[in-house]
Amino acid sequence: MDDEHTGPQTPAPGADDPLLAPLGELIRAADAPPTVAVELAKQSFGLRQVDTELAALVADSAMDPVGTAVRAGEQSTLPRLLTFEVEGPDDTPQAVEVEVSGSGRYRRLLGQLHPPGAARIEVRQPGGDAVDPVDADEQGRFVVAAVGVGLIRLTWHRPGRHAIATAWFRLD
Amino acid sequence: MRQRHTEADSPRPVAAAQQDIAHQLQLAAAGDQVAWNDLVDRFSPLLWSICRHFGLSSADAADAFQLTWLRLLENLDTIQDPARLPGWLGTTCRRECLGLLRPTKRVRPTDDDRLLDRLRGPSSSADQPVLIADRNARLWREFDRLDARCQRILRLLLIEPDGDRVSYELVASALDMPVGSLGPIRGRCLTRLRRLLDAEGISDALRDS
């Protein structure tokens, strides 16, 4: 019973089957990843941030099954609200709430840091236009006026502590 | 002593391949762009096929694909056991694909046909010798007559010319299936395809090439 998986379950690749080589070629030709996607994945290495804490997505109104059930139909007219959170070193959770609004190719982000306080906010996007950093005020509120739809992460820097980056997410 | 499955049912020895991957992961974590590029080149065909497997549009597939790499980037320092990278990539890619499917539509098991409609056939290259082009066209036609499940799984399992344990682990995680079940499924699907080809008298053309 233990070893029911033992044995040559998989024919040696291409060895004795004249079918495998041509079929493999056809499949590779049909399903090849676009060069631009592969290049972007390579370039994204430049987006890596070390010495940065990672704030995980803990809530997303677009994914909330209760919200979609209750508000079926009008979902798209409500601003999307996302929350990212990381446990701070002193047990104080560090979080950011982001409200997404706007239509077309650009979005406006309205942010709130927790705990409140001034910070510098950076916007990163793979392959996107560079977006200037913005400052959060003393209440921890900030606005990114226009950012292109697509993949994005926000990083906030506060004096005297590690920067915190949100997990990557998609602005629809 | 009981033999470990990881050794026992490997299609071929892959210790070297796994060491390679572990090494590249280590170098990438230390900031080596070339090692990162190698990882991207190594796993991109499989990851892309997985994104298409889930029925994502080209645009969504591109985002799920990119998100998978970005997740790896943000976890480069935290992946404890490099031998588990293939499984980690498969699981992550699966999650990103399902995440992008959810807001716009439900995942429906009957999406197979629509998916296959969307996946275009291979483009024939102009300088391909006529006989091979003709043989391939007939092979592709019969492949298209296979049931959707077989087509979908073969598209994942044959994407790599030397599909090894590493690719099987990645696909198994992406499909949330036991890795040991993939070999038998592949075998059954190939047998079905061979029957179709025999019935059409195409097998000989393959053998002669």
Interface residues (C-beta under 8 A of the other chain):
Chain A: D2 D3 H5 T6 G7 P8 Q9 T10 P11 A12 P13 G14 D17 P18 L19 L20 A21 P22 L23 G24 E25 L26 I27 R28 A29 A30 D31 A32 P33 P34 A37 V38 L40 A41 K42 S44 F45 G46 L47 R48 V50 L54 A62 M63 P126 G150 L151 R153 A165 A167 W168 R170 D172
Chain B: R2 Q3 H5 A8 D9 P11 R12 A28 Q33 W36 N37 V40 D41 S44 P45 L47 W48 S49 R52 S58 A62 D63 F65 Q66 L67 W69 L70 R71 L73 E74 L76 D77 G99 L100 R102 P103 L119 R120 G121 P122 S123 I132 R135 N136 L139 W140 F143 L154 R155 L158 I159 E160 P161 D162 G163 D164 Y168 G180 L182 G183 P184 R186 G187 L190 L193 R194 L197 S203 L206 R207 S209
